[in-house]
Amino acid sequence: MKKLFLFAFTLLSLETVIAQNACYWQQHVDYKMDVVMDTKNYQYKGKQELVYTNNSSDTLKRVFYHLYYNAFQPGSEMDARLQNIADPDGRMITKIKVGGKEVKESRISKLKPNEIGYLKISNFKQDGVDAFAKEVGTILEVTLAKPILPNTKTTFTLDFDGQVPVHIRRAGRNNAEGVEFSMAQWYPKIAEFDFEGWHADPYIAREFHGVWGNFDVNITIDKDYVLGGSGYLQNKNEIGHGYQDAGISVSYPKKTKNLTWHFVAPNVHDFTFAADKNYIHDVVETDFGTILHFLYKNNPKIIDNWKKAQKETDQLMQFYNKTVGKYPYNQYSVIQGGDGGMEYAMCTLILGEGTYEGLIGVIAHEMAHSWFQHVLASNESKHSWMDEGFTSFLEDLGLNEIAEKKLENPHEGSYNGYYYMIKTGKEQPQSTHSDRYDVNQIYSISSYSKGDVFLAQLGYLIGKENLMKTLERYYADFKFKHPTPNDIKRTAERVSGANLDWYLTDWTQTTNTIDYGIKDVVNTTDFVVGEKTTITLERIGRMPMPIDLVVEYTDGIKESFYIPLRMMSFEKENPNPEIKRTILKDWAWANPIYTFTIDKTTIKKITIDESGLLADVNKNNNTYPVEIVKK
């Protein structure tokens, strides 16, 4: 009977997964691009052929492309956002004095014609027939020559002229550390169409969403430049610059002025490169098969840090592989460029100066995005917490793994960031579109810190072992797809058996907070019933949670009590097996008061959640006797 039951249960579980994904589909693209760089004028010309496969059940009469560089022009939506948001990104503004008062001025608003960015499209054809294409800010709206029927392919061709803007945000020329070309978001990129429809969001310096596909890209540029970026270089022996095979010398004809770099990037949703005449290029072969490339300026002040970081980058990627799942590509490049750090397909652009701790911290974060954005490609415009938050969670674990001194809770910084946001009174739900946050700081804390806490606190709910199994299964089930918030929730439910819809709803779609407190502790001594302590707890915040409570007695012995949450229909394994645990009756959310009794009065201390993983916004009522906790 047990074998039959297990077989039936396995079939049921399999059917559940199939049922969830039975209607799943995603579009597919194949890019071929040839681009010629004019390095003197920071301009480029290109041709693009795009084979678009419509795997949806819709007949498409229009398509949309992103023209990101058009954002770097005076009067653009990005410029307007900078001038109207309360706390504009400091990298994108200049502080000036006007009448003795400091004013923040958008750097984009002051760009000259030869400094702006642009992408101009011409000669757009569908299967060789002219189609009407209209530029609207950072979006190209195309009315097709013929509809794309379900489960059919069509080929788009176009010519494009681009100008690389003065570096202001992520992409551009001559960044703060002197990297000449940070070529991110540089080509006409078709927008994503999925079960929700078109995602043709204007670019105002926030997040991205792209279509899975294959890229075949030829970049012709002055031979003195060294390139790094997405994909696999196909002509290493022609290029040199550290890319050629060992023992092969490279010699150029004397009249050669330019080289053409041929990259192929399979199964990605973006293509990025950087170029500079002064790059050092180091190659590290790992034990797990991925080749690491490091490209950085030949600056004596930073070389030691970049050399030192190579070993720990290797260690971090190995840890990420073991924690989530194998990185699926054969190369990853860490490239000095851009500003701060930004993740791209098979690479990152990061600033290279500053402290070593800052350098390895940025590498740890951006490389973790290879799992939670460039393999698990959630729509980061709509669900930035799944992208930045899950990445921050993995980053915290990775940095803790390679640190000499381990932290008991490596996510503590994210918890503190979340508590700070609550105190500001400016929090918006995590379901807010990334472009719709009133304040940049709140977007950042909500996405990075509160998103990190979502997973750390999930470990509090279902146990650490179940949490780590959830991450592995989530990766295995949804890699190379576009998972939604429901997918991580359902994965956790399948792994643990818990009901978690309430958790996803309260944490991500509301600003409800968690606040539980010890309301009363009463000792009684009775000749009939003996010594007893009655403990009364209260739920003050709207958001429900199960409760881990530890009682320490005057003899030093500790005992734990677990109060399951009724709507969760689940009992967690004892997180501290060395401490005796009693499972109490469940707590229904509608009742704000919960009372239970223990058969002792020799109590020294009572604590709600010793682990610190419960994001309780008021720790001061979580202990008895009361201990004031500063946050």
Order of alpha helices (4+ residues) and beta strands (2+ residues): alpha-beta-beta-beta-alpha-beta-beta-beta-beta-beta-beta-beta-beta-beta-beta-beta-beta-beta-beta-beta-alpha-beta-beta-beta-beta-alpha-beta-beta-beta-alpha-alpha-alpha-alpha-alpha-alpha-alpha-alpha-beta-beta-beta-beta-beta-beta-beta-beta
